[in-house]
Structures are given as C-alpha cells and as structure tokens.
Amino acid sequence: MENIIPRWEWRTFGETFGESDDRFAALEPGGGQESDELYLLSPSTDENVKIRDLLMDIKTLEQVNPDGLEQWKPVMKGAFPLPAAEVKNVFNALGVAPPPLERADYTLEQFVTELVEPGQRLRVVKVHKRRTRYKIDGCMSEVTEVVADGRKIRTVAIESEDPAHVIATVRKFRLDRFQNVSYPRGLKQLVGMKS
C-alpha cells in the first residue's frame, strides 16, 4: 500500500440533513453502488476495519486538523484466506491481543467463527450500503443509506486529499452544523456499542 496519499474526510450520520439534502438533490449524481460489508468494531479503538468482497480493508486515523477534519490512511487490503501474520495486524489495529493462531491462514468464515466471535471482545456488524456519489469542487462526496444489523440511518461524506477543499465544500453545503463522525464511531452509536 505504498504511494497512497491519505484523504481528509468529513462525515456525519442522521435521518435527514435539512437544506443540505436539497443541495444534494439538485446535483447530477456521478453514479451509485450497493455493497454488503462486515465491520469489526472494537471497544478500545475507532480504526476503520471492514471486510468487503472478501478483502480485509483497514484505514487508520492519521490526524485531525483544526477544522475537525480527519485524515484516514489505507494501511491494508488483504485477500482471504488471510495469512496468520496479517490476522495479527488486524487484531493489533483493533487494539486487541490476537487469540492463539493455529492455522497458516484463515478463510473469512474461520476468521469470524474461530477468532472474532469466541472472545466476544470485538463486534461484527453486518452493513448494507446504498451509495449515491457526487463530485463537488474537487471533492468526492456520497450520500449513503446504511442498514447495520437491521438498524437504518443515512450518512453524508465529503473527502479529498486537500483539506481546504473538504472544509469549503462542507460549509458550502451547510453540513458544518452537524458533527463529524467516522464510520466506526457512527456504527457504534447506531448499534449501541460503548467505546
């Protein structure tokens, strides 16, 4: 995962976003996507750890700037079956000591049933996303309907490698009235998991 420039992100969760919804509705969408993902949530950290299309995907929070924007850096995209060394990296990212690893590698089912579920230290959350994407002033944006373990919510995100573009777009769309909440924290709130 070399040569990746971390992106600055602003995201919020809610049912409606007032006039911000109207501003997005006036735009021409740049595409849409539906996906089913598994998020691994930890009580001790808010790193972004998810599984989509049989890929373990980890992003770490690098820094938060004075405007409250979060800079996230992809640090892993590993295919299942996942080698034991990479399994250790997943648990380390989640701030939890890995259980004893008795296999050289793990399928997705083995990873969840043998390593994650037995200790009950982590929570596996099934997430369905229906995204509508937009390109706004050099930023990637999305409005997403999320269903996490049967609970529904919406999320709006603005991201770019340039934090000045992100905060300008957030303000232009009047989203600065809402709190910036990362995916892991938003999902924890939705499913009632305490940090």
Salt bridges, closest charged atoms under 4 A:
GLU9 OE2 - ARG11 NE 3.21
GLU19 OE1 - ARG23 NH2 3.16
GLU19 OE2 - ARG174 NE 3.93
ASP21 OD1 - ARG154 NH2 3.07
GLU34 OE1 - HIS128 NE2 2.73
GLU34 OE2 - ARG130 NE 3.25
ASP36 OD1 - HIS128 ND1 2.76
GLU37 OE1 - LYS50 NZ 3.89
GLU37 OE2 - ARG52 NH1 2.79
GLU37 OE1 - LYS129 NZ 2.79
GLU37 OE2 - ARG131 NH2 3.09
ASP46 OD1 - LYS188 NZ 2.74
ASP57 OD2 - LYS77 NZ 2.63
ASP67 OD1 - ARG171 NH2 3.21
GLU70 OE2 - ARG185 NH2 3.01
GLU114 OE2 - ARG103 NH2 2.70
ASP137 OD2 - LYS172 NZ 2.91
GLU142 OE2 - ARG11 NH2 3.48
GLU142 OE1 - ARG131 NE 3.53
GLU145 OE1 - ARG130 NH1 2.99
ASP149 OD2 - ARG123 NH2 3.51
GLU159 OE2 - ARG7 NH1 2.22
ASP162 OD2 - HIS165 NE2 3.22
